[in-house]
Amino acid sequence: MSLPQIVTREEWRAAREALRAQEEELDRARRALNARRRRLPMVEVGDEYVFDGGDGRATLRDLFEGRPQLIVHHFVFPPEWEAGCPRSAAFLDQVGPLPHLWARHTSFAVVSRAPFRRILPFKARMGWAVPWYSSAGGPFDADFDVTVVRGGHLVDRPGLSCFLRDRDRVFHTYSAFEDGLEGIGALGGLLDLTALGRQEEGEEPPGRARALGAGPRPALRYHDAYE
C-alpha cells in the first residue's frame, strides 16, 4: 500500500499552501459555473402531474408547499422492488434537516415510481422525515428523463430536478442525473443547482428571490431555531 510521504511540519505547510492556490482556482471556477447555471433558460411545466402521498393526491404545485422553489429527488424505487436503491438511499442520507432549505424559500420532495404503500414502510425503516410521493402510473419520470429505455427495458436512474414557481405558473430550471449527483447532498450544493442559488450578497444575477416575493436570506441557525 502506498501511503503519503512523511515530511516535516514546515515541508507539509509549504505543500499545503501550494495546493491552496489550486483549491482557490477551483472555487472561482465553481462560482462562475453556478452563476452560468442560474442563467439557464427555463421551460414552463404545462401538464398537471398528480402524485400519491401521505395526505392523499397532490399536484406538482402542491409539492412546493407555498414556497417559490422546489427540488425533487428522483429516488430509484421501481414498482416491482420491495425496497429502494442503496445508491439513492446513500444520497438521501446526506440531505440534512429540511428547515435549512425551507428558510431559503426552497422545498424538497422525493418522488419514486413505487406505489406509496410500498414506499411508506421503507421510509419508516430508514428513519427519514422528508416528503415522499409516488408517481406510479404517471408520465412524470419519463418526461423528466429519469425513467429511460435501455436495451429494450425501462430503467430508472437517480436524479434531481429543480423547479421555480411564479404565482400559479411552474417552471423547470435544471436537472442532474447519476454521477452528476456526486458531492451535491449538502445544503450549499443543493442550492447551487437552483435558479435562486444560495441567495447570498454578490451572487449573479442579483435580486431574484425578492422579485418572487421571498424575504431576505436568514442567518444560518440550528435547524430547530428557524421561525
ROTI-38633 format. One record per residue: x, y, z of N, C-alpha, C in turn. Coordinates in nm, 3 decimals. Layout:
// ROTI-38633
n_xx,n_yy,n_zz,ca_xx,ca_yy,ca_zz,c_xx,c_yy,c_zz
X,Y,Z,X,Y,Z,X,Y,Z .
...
//
This chain:
// ROTI-38633
n_xx,n_yy,n_zz,ca_xx,ca_yy,ca_zz,c_xx,c_yy,c_zz
0.085,-0.120,0.000,0.000,0.000,0.000,0.088,0.124,0.000 .
0.058,0.220,-0.087,0.136,0.342,-0.097,0.071,0.450,-0.011 .
0.139,0.486,0.098,0.089,0.590,0.189,0.153,0.724,0.155 .
0.094,0.838,0.203,0.156,0.968,0.177,0.299,0.974,0.232 .
0.381,1.054,0.166,0.520,1.072,0.209,0.526,1.137,0.347 .
0.619,1.095,0.429,0.639,1.153,0.562,0.736,1.269,0.549 .
0.695,1.389,0.597,0.779,1.509,0.588,0.774,1.584,0.721 .
0.853,1.691,0.729,0.849,1.775,0.848,0.726,1.865,0.843 .
0.693,1.928,0.957,0.579,2.020,0.962,0.598,2.136,0.864 .
0.719,2.188,0.852,0.746,2.300,0.762,0.725,2.259,0.616 .
0.771,2.139,0.580,0.751,2.090,0.444,0.602,2.069,0.414 .
0.529,2.020,0.516,0.385,2.000,0.497,0.315,2.133,0.472 .
0.352,2.238,0.551,0.289,2.369,0.533,0.315,2.423,0.393 .
0.436,2.407,0.342,0.469,2.456,0.208,0.387,2.383,0.103 .
0.375,2.251,0.116,0.296,2.174,0.021,0.149,2.211,0.029 .
0.103,2.236,0.153,-0.038,2.273,0.172,-0.068,2.407,0.107 .
0.022,2.504,0.119,0.000,2.635,0.059,-0.001,2.626,-0.093 .
0.085,2.539,-0.149,0.086,2.521,-0.294,-0.048,2.464,-0.342 .
-0.103,2.372,-0.266,-0.232,2.313,-0.302,-0.345,2.414,-0.285 .
-0.333,2.504,-0.186,-0.439,2.602,-0.160,-0.464,2.689,-0.283 .
-0.362,2.723,-0.354,-0.379,2.807,-0.473,-0.467,2.736,-0.575 .
-0.447,2.605,-0.593,-0.530,2.528,-0.686,-0.673,2.517,-0.635 .
-0.690,2.502,-0.504,-0.824,2.495,-0.447,-0.899,2.625,-0.468 .
-0.831,2.739,-0.452,-0.895,2.868,-0.472,-0.933,2.888,-0.618 .
-0.848,2.841,-0.709,-0.881,2.849,-0.852,-1.004,2.765,-0.884 .
-1.011,2.645,-0.824,-1.127,2.559,-0.846,-1.253,2.623,-0.789 .
-1.241,2.691,-0.674,-1.357,2.756,-0.612,-1.408,2.870,-0.701 .
-1.316,2.947,-0.759,-1.358,3.054,-0.851,-1.430,2.997,-0.972 .
-1.378,2.885,-1.023,-1.443,2.822,-1.138,-1.581,2.769,-1.101 .
-1.594,2.713,-0.978,-1.723,2.663,-0.932,-1.826,2.775,-0.922 .
-1.784,2.891,-0.867,-1.876,3.003,-0.854,-1.920,3.055,-0.991 .
-1.828,3.059,-1.085,-1.863,3.103,-1.220,-1.959,3.006,-1.286 .
-1.937,2.875,-1.265,-2.028,2.775,-1.322,-2.166,2.786,-1.259 .
-2.173,2.809,-1.128,-2.303,2.823,-1.062,-2.379,2.943,-1.117 .
-2.309,3.054,-1.142,-2.375,3.172,-1.199,-2.427,3.142,-1.339 .
-2.348,3.066,-1.416,-2.393,3.028,-1.551,-2.515,2.937,-1.542 .
-2.517,2.847,-1.443,-2.632,2.758,-1.425,-2.758,2.838,-1.391 .
-2.743,2.940,-1.307,-2.859,3.022,-1.270,-2.914,3.101,-1.390 .
-2.829,3.122,-1.490,-2.873,3.195,-1.610,-2.933,3.103,-1.716 .
-2.940,2.974,-1.690,-3.004,2.884,-1.785,-3.148,2.927,-1.810 .
-3.198,2.910,-1.931,-3.341,2.937,-1.955,-3.425,2.833,-1.881 .
-3.554,2.861,-1.870,-3.644,2.766,-1.804,-3.762,2.738,-1.896 .
-3.828,2.625,-1.869,-3.941,2.585,-1.953,-4.063,2.565,-1.865 .
-4.176,2.616,-1.909,-4.298,2.604,-1.830,-4.347,2.459,-1.830 .
-4.390,2.413,-1.714,-4.443,2.277,-1.698,-4.594,2.287,-1.715 .
-4.642,2.240,-1.829,-4.783,2.257,-1.859,-4.872,2.145,-1.808 .
-4.819,2.022,-1.803,-4.901,1.909,-1.759,-4.925,1.913,-1.608 .
-5.043,1.878,-1.568,-5.079,1.876,-1.426,-5.047,1.738,-1.370 .
-4.923,1.717,-1.330,-4.883,1.588,-1.275,-4.950,1.565,-1.140 .
-4.988,1.441,-1.115,-5.055,1.406,-0.990,-4.977,1.294,-0.922 .
-4.956,1.308,-0.791,-4.879,1.213,-0.712,-4.963,1.162,-0.596 .
-4.921,1.051,-0.541,-4.987,0.994,-0.423,-4.892,1.010,-0.305 .
-4.940,1.075,-0.197,-4.856,1.099,-0.080,-4.929,1.069,0.049 .
-4.868,1.109,0.159,-4.924,1.081,0.290,-5.057,1.146,0.315 .
-5.084,1.259,0.248,-5.212,1.329,0.264,-5.303,1.309,0.143 .
-5.279,1.203,0.069,-5.363,1.177,-0.048,-5.300,1.228,-0.175 .
-5.383,1.266,-0.269,-5.336,1.309,-0.400,-5.277,1.450,-0.393 .
-5.172,1.474,-0.471,-5.107,1.605,-0.472,-5.059,1.635,-0.613 .
-5.064,1.762,-0.652,-5.012,1.806,-0.780,-4.867,1.852,-0.762 .
-4.799,1.875,-0.872,-4.661,1.926,-0.865,-4.658,2.060,-0.792 .
-4.758,2.142,-0.817,-4.764,2.271,-0.749,-4.779,2.253,-0.598 .
-4.851,2.148,-0.554,-4.865,2.122,-0.411,-4.732,2.091,-0.345 .
-4.640,2.030,-0.420,-4.512,1.989,-0.363,-4.427,2.110,-0.323 .
-4.457,2.228,-0.377,-4.385,2.350,-0.339,-4.417,2.392,-0.195 .
-4.531,2.348,-0.143,-4.575,2.384,-0.007,-4.573,2.536,0.015 .
-4.611,2.610,-0.090,-4.622,2.755,-0.079,-4.493,2.831,-0.103 .
-4.380,2.763,-0.120,-4.253,2.830,-0.141,-4.228,2.850,-0.292 .
-4.140,2.944,-0.329,-4.118,2.970,-0.471,-4.030,2.868,-0.541 .
-3.963,2.782,-0.466,-3.867,2.692,-0.528,-3.885,2.550,-0.476 .
-3.855,2.451,-0.563,-3.870,2.310,-0.527,-3.757,2.228,-0.587 .
-3.698,2.140,-0.504,-3.602,2.041,-0.552,-3.667,1.904,-0.536 .
-3.673,1.829,-0.645,-3.727,1.693,-0.642,-3.612,1.594,-0.654 .
-3.604,1.501,-0.558,-3.507,1.392,-0.565,-3.578,1.273,-0.631 .
-3.532,1.236,-0.750,-3.585,1.119,-0.819,-3.518,0.995,-0.759 .
-3.584,0.933,-0.664,-3.531,0.819,-0.590,-3.563,0.691,-0.665 .
-3.460,0.613,-0.698,-3.482,0.489,-0.775,-3.551,0.385,-0.688 .
-3.677,0.359,-0.721,-3.758,0.261,-0.647,-3.868,0.215,-0.743 .
-3.835,0.125,-0.837,-3.934,0.078,-0.935,-4.052,0.008,-0.868 .
-4.164,-0.001,-0.935,-4.285,-0.061,-0.875,-4.268,-0.205,-0.830 .
-4.180,-0.280,-0.896,-4.166,-0.422,-0.863,-4.068,-0.448,-0.748 .
-3.996,-0.346,-0.702,-3.898,-0.365,-0.593,-3.967,-0.359,-0.458 .
-3.907,-0.429,-0.360,-3.956,-0.425,-0.223,-3.892,-0.314,-0.141 .
-3.776,-0.265,-0.185,-3.703,-0.159,-0.114,-3.635,-0.070,-0.217 .
-3.598,0.050,-0.174,-3.535,0.145,-0.265,-3.391,0.113,-0.296 .
-3.336,0.184,-0.393,-3.199,0.166,-0.439,-3.100,0.213,-0.332 .
-2.997,0.133,-0.298,-2.898,0.176,-0.198,-2.825,0.304,-0.237 .
-2.799,0.323,-0.366,-2.731,0.445,-0.409,-2.818,0.568,-0.383 .
-2.946,0.559,-0.415,-3.037,0.670,-0.387,-3.049,0.692,-0.237 .
-3.051,0.582,-0.161,-3.062,0.593,-0.015,-2.940,0.662,0.044 .
-2.821,0.631,-0.008,-2.699,0.695,0.042,-2.701,0.845,0.014 .
-2.756,0.884,-0.104,-2.767,1.027,-0.133,-2.863,1.095,-0.036 .
-2.979,1.033,-0.015,-3.078,1.095,0.072,-3.029,1.105,0.216 .
-2.945,1.012,0.258,-2.885,1.019,0.391,-2.804,1.147,0.410 .
-2.751,1.203,0.301,-2.669,1.324,0.310,-2.750,1.451,0.328 .
-2.876,1.446,0.290,-2.960,1.567,0.296,-2.998,1.592,0.441 .
-2.957,1.704,0.494,-2.980,1.733,0.635,-3.123,1.777,0.663 .
-3.148,1.827,0.783,-3.283,1.873,0.818,-3.334,1.979,0.720 .
-3.457,1.962,0.677,-3.511,2.047,0.572,-3.535,2.192,0.612 .
-3.550,2.228,0.742,-3.569,2.371,0.773,-3.461,2.462,0.718 .
-3.338,2.412,0.699,-3.234,2.494,0.638,-3.273,2.534,0.495 .
-3.332,2.441,0.420,-3.378,2.473,0.285,-3.504,2.558,0.289 .
-3.597,2.523,0.378,-3.721,2.599,0.386,-3.695,2.747,0.414 .
-3.599,2.774,0.501,-3.567,2.913,0.535,-3.510,2.988,0.415 .
-3.465,2.916,0.317,-3.412,2.975,0.194,-3.511,2.957,0.079 .
-3.641,2.954,0.115,-3.751,2.959,0.018,-3.751,2.840,-0.078 .
-3.704,2.724,-0.028,-3.690,2.607,-0.114,-3.750,2.484,-0.047 .
-3.840,2.418,-0.114,-3.896,2.292,-0.064,-3.819,2.175,-0.126 .
-3.828,2.060,-0.060,-3.759,1.939,-0.105,-3.857,1.824,-0.095 .
-3.864,1.744,-0.201,-3.954,1.629,-0.202,-3.888,1.514,-0.276 .
-3.925,1.392,-0.238,-3.875,1.271,-0.301,-3.989,1.211,-0.383 .
-3.957,1.164,-0.503,-4.057,1.103,-0.590,-4.002,0.971,-0.644 .
-4.083,0.866,-0.637,-4.045,0.734,-0.689,-4.164,0.673,-0.763 .
-4.136,0.574,-0.848,-4.243,0.506,-0.922,-4.311,0.397,-0.840 .
-4.252,0.356,-0.729,-4.315,0.253,-0.646,-4.447,0.304,-0.589 .
-4.545,0.217,-0.567,-4.669,0.261,-0.503,-4.642,0.310,-0.361 .
-4.724,0.404,-0.316,-4.697,0.467,-0.187,-4.703,0.365,-0.072 .
-4.787,0.263,-0.085,-4.797,0.164,0.022,-4.665,0.088,0.039 .
-4.581,0.085,-0.065,-4.450,0.020,-0.054,-4.343,0.119,-0.009 .
-4.361,0.245,-0.044,-4.267,0.348,-0.002,-4.272,0.368,0.149 .
-4.393,0.368,0.205,-4.412,0.405,0.345,-4.330,0.318,0.442 .
-4.334,0.184,0.435,-4.255,0.104,0.530,-4.104,0.121,0.509 .
-4.061,0.140,0.385,-3.918,0.160,0.361,-3.872,0.294,0.419 .
-3.953,0.397,0.401,-3.922,0.528,0.458,-3.912,0.520,0.610 .
-4.004,0.447,0.673,-4.001,0.431,0.819,-3.877,0.354,0.863 .
-3.841,0.250,0.787,-3.722,0.172,0.819,-3.597,0.260,0.817 .
-3.587,0.350,0.719,-3.470,0.437,0.705,-3.472,0.556,0.802 .
-3.588,0.583,0.863,-3.597,0.692,0.958,-3.599,0.830,0.896 .
-3.645,0.839,0.771,-3.649,0.967,0.702,-3.783,1.038,0.727 .
-3.776,1.171,0.740,-3.897,1.250,0.760,-3.929,1.337,0.639 .
-3.861,1.317,0.527,-3.882,1.402,0.410,-4.015,1.369,0.342 .
-4.078,1.467,0.278,-4.199,1.438,0.200,-4.165,1.344,0.084 .
-4.242,1.237,0.069,-4.213,1.137,-0.035,-4.344,1.104,-0.105 .
-4.340,1.102,-0.237,-4.460,1.082,-0.317,-4.437,0.972,-0.420 .
-4.545,0.905,-0.456,-4.544,0.805,-0.562,-4.595,0.866,-0.692 .
-4.521,0.840,-0.798,-4.563,0.884,-0.931,-4.615,0.767,-1.014 .
-4.649,0.656,-0.947,-4.687,0.531,-1.015,-4.796,0.554,-1.119 .
-4.771,0.502,-1.240,-4.872,0.508,-1.346,-4.876,0.638,-1.422 .
-4.796,0.737,-1.380,-4.799,0.866,-1.448,-4.676,0.889,-1.535 .
-4.675,0.998,-1.613,-4.566,1.024,-1.707,-4.451,1.105,-1.649 .
-4.458,1.143,-1.521,-4.362,1.237,-1.465,-4.218,1.191,-1.483 .
-4.188,1.066,-1.449,-4.049,1.017,-1.452,-3.994,1.011,-1.594 .
-4.076,0.967,-1.689,-4.031,0.964,-1.828,-4.014,1.104,-1.883 .
-4.103,1.195,-1.849,-4.096,1.331,-1.900,-3.971,1.403,-1.852 .
-3.925,1.368,-1.731,-3.806,1.434,-1.676,-3.682,1.345,-1.681 .
-3.687,1.247,-1.771,-3.568,1.169,-1.813,-3.503,1.088,-1.703 .
-3.581,1.045,-1.604,-3.524,0.955,-1.503,-3.569,0.811,-1.524 .
-3.675,0.790,-1.600,-3.713,0.656,-1.646,-3.690,0.653,-1.796 .
-3.591,0.573,-1.837,-3.548,0.571,-1.976,-3.549,0.427,-2.027 .
-3.544,0.412,-2.157,-3.539,0.279,-2.219,-3.393,0.246,-2.252 .
-3.346,0.135,-2.195,-3.211,0.087,-2.223,-3.218,-0.063,-2.253 .
-3.167,-0.102,-2.369,-3.171,-0.242,-2.407,-3.311,-0.298,-2.417 .
-3.406,-0.213,-2.451,-3.543,-0.257,-2.465,-3.620,-0.266,-2.335 .
-3.560,-0.220,-2.224,-3.625,-0.228,-2.093,-3.633,-0.090,-2.029 .
-3.737,-0.068,-1.949,-3.746,0.054,-1.871,-3.647,0.050,-1.756 .
-3.568,0.156,-1.743,-3.466,0.164,-1.638,-3.482,0.298,-1.566 .
-3.479,0.294,-1.434,-3.481,0.418,-1.355,-3.337,0.457,-1.321 .
-3.312,0.587,-1.318,-3.181,0.636,-1.278,-3.198,0.748,-1.177 .
-3.105,0.762,-1.083,-3.118,0.867,-0.982,-3.102,1.005,-1.044 .
-3.171,1.101,-0.987,-3.161,1.237,-1.041,-3.218,1.340,-0.946 .
-3.194,1.465,-0.979,-3.251,1.581,-0.910,-3.309,1.673,-1.016 .
-3.427,1.728,-0.991,-3.485,1.828,-1.079,-3.526,1.949,-0.995 .
-3.499,2.068,-1.050,-3.530,2.192,-0.979,-3.641,2.266,-1.053 .
-3.732,2.322,-0.974,-3.848,2.392,-1.028,-3.863,2.527,-0.961 .
-3.921,2.621,-1.035,-3.947,2.755,-0.985,-4.095,2.786,-1.005 .
-4.155,2.852,-0.906,-4.297,2.885,-0.915,-4.314,3.036,-0.914 .
-4.386,3.087,-1.011,-4.422,3.229,-1.016,-4.573,3.237,-1.016 .
-4.628,3.263,-0.899,-4.772,3.257,-0.875,-4.822,3.116,-0.908 .
-4.908,3.101,-1.008,-4.963,2.969,-1.041,-4.885,2.898,-1.150 .
-4.781,2.961,-1.202,-4.704,2.901,-1.311,-4.582,2.830,-1.255 .
-4.555,2.710,-1.306,-4.443,2.628,-1.261,-4.345,2.611,-1.377 .
-4.215,2.625,-1.347,-4.112,2.616,-1.449,-4.004,2.516,-1.406 .
-3.953,2.443,-1.502,-3.841,2.352,-1.481,-3.713,2.428,-1.515 .
-3.618,2.433,-1.419,-3.497,2.513,-1.439,-3.370,2.430,-1.455 .
-3.365,2.307,-1.397,-3.238,2.232,-1.402,-3.264,2.087,-1.364 .
-3.180,1.997,-1.417,-3.180,1.857,-1.374,-3.037,1.803,-1.378 .
-3.009,1.707,-1.291,-2.881,1.636,-1.289,-2.911,1.489,-1.265 .
-2.826,1.401,-1.321,-2.853,1.258,-1.315,-2.726,1.180,-1.278 .
-2.746,1.067,-1.214,-2.644,0.966,-1.189,-2.518,1.029,-1.129 .
-2.402,1.020,-1.199,-2.278,1.072,-1.142,-2.282,1.222,-1.120 .
-2.375,1.290,-1.185,-2.389,1.434,-1.164,-2.435,1.471,-1.025 .
-2.480,1.370,-0.945,-2.525,1.396,-0.809,-2.411,1.388,-0.707 .
-2.292,1.346,-0.751,-2.181,1.328,-0.659,-2.146,1.462,-0.592 .
-2.139,1.461,-0.460,-2.097,1.579,-0.385,-2.201,1.688,-0.371 .
-2.328,1.659,-0.406,-2.432,1.763,-0.405,-2.513,1.765,-0.276 .
-2.514,1.657,-0.199,-2.613,1.640,-0.094,-2.619,1.747,0.013 .
-2.510,1.821,0.038,-2.510,1.922,0.144,-2.594,2.043,0.103 .
-2.625,2.127,0.202,-2.714,2.242,0.181,-2.667,2.331,0.066 .
-2.542,2.374,0.068,-2.493,2.464,-0.036,-2.495,2.400,-0.173 .
-2.458,2.272,-0.180,-2.458,2.202,-0.307,-2.596,2.191,-0.369 .
-2.697,2.170,-0.286,-2.835,2.164,-0.337,-2.880,2.301,-0.388 .
-2.854,2.405,-0.311,-2.897,2.539,-0.351,-2.825,2.586,-0.476 .
-2.702,2.540,-0.495,-2.627,2.580,-0.615,-2.691,2.531,-0.743 .
-2.778,2.432,-0.736,-2.846,2.380,-0.855,-2.968,2.461,-0.893 .
-3.011,2.550,-0.805,-3.140,2.617,-0.823,-3.125,2.753,-0.890 .
-3.237,2.803,-0.940,-3.238,2.934,-1.007,-3.216,3.049,-0.909 .
-3.248,3.028,-0.781,-3.230,3.133,-0.680,-3.095,3.123,-0.609 .
-3.025,3.011,-0.628,-2.894,2.995,-0.568,-2.895,2.998,-0.417 .
-2.783,3.038,-0.356,-2.771,3.044,-0.210,-2.832,3.171,-0.152 .
-2.871,3.264,-0.241,-2.933,3.391,-0.201,-2.839,3.474,-0.114 .
-2.712,3.471,-0.149,-2.610,3.547,-0.078,-2.581,3.678,-0.151 .
-2.528,3.775,-0.077,-2.490,3.901,-0.138,-2.380,3.876,-0.241 .
-2.391,3.942,-0.356,-2.288,3.931,-0.457,-2.313,3.822,-0.560 .
-2.413,3.736,-0.538,-2.442,3.633,-0.637,-2.504,3.696,-0.762 .
-2.468,3.642,-0.875,-2.523,3.687,-1.003,-2.616,3.580,-1.060 .
-2.727,3.621,-1.123,-2.781,3.757,-1.126,-2.851,3.793,-0.995 .
-2.848,3.918,-0.954,-2.899,3.958,-0.822,-3.050,3.977,-0.820 .
-3.108,3.974,-0.698,-3.246,4.016,-0.677,-3.356,3.920,-0.712 .
-3.324,3.796,-0.749,-3.429,3.706,-0.795,-3.526,3.667,-0.684 .
-3.472,3.630,-0.569,-3.558,3.584,-0.460,-3.658,3.692,-0.421 .
-3.612,3.816,-0.410,-3.702,3.924,-0.372,-3.804,3.953,-0.481 .
-3.765,3.934,-0.607,-3.859,3.956,-0.716,-3.977,3.860,-0.709 .
-3.955,3.742,-0.649,-4.063,3.644,-0.635,-4.134,3.658,-0.501 .
-4.104,3.764,-0.427,-4.172,3.788,-0.301,-4.110,3.720,-0.182 .
-3.993,3.658,-0.199,-3.925,3.593,-0.087,-3.848,3.697,-0.006 .
-3.844,3.677,0.125,-3.774,3.770,0.212,-3.624,3.755,0.203 .
-3.551,3.834,0.280,-3.405,3.823,0.279,-3.358,3.688,0.332 .
-3.241,3.645,0.289,-3.185,3.518,0.333,-3.152,3.527,0.482 .
-3.204,3.435,0.564,-3.176,3.441,0.708,-3.036,3.391,0.740 .
-2.988,3.429,0.857,-2.860,3.375,0.903,-2.875,3.226,0.930 .
-2.764,3.154,0.916,-2.767,3.010,0.943,-2.794,2.988,1.092 .
-2.887,2.898,1.123,-2.928,2.872,1.260,-2.931,2.722,1.287 .
-2.952,2.685,1.414,-2.985,2.546,1.443,-3.114,2.511,1.370 .
-3.128,2.387,1.323,-3.242,2.357,1.239,-3.375,2.368,1.313 .
-3.373,2.369,1.447,-3.499,2.385,1.523,-3.521,2.528,1.568 .
-3.440,2.622,1.517,-3.449,2.760,1.563,-3.504,2.855,1.457 .
-3.538,2.803,1.338,-3.599,2.889,1.237,-3.745,2.914,1.273 .
-3.795,3.029,1.230,-3.936,3.058,1.255,-4.023,2.970,1.167 .
//
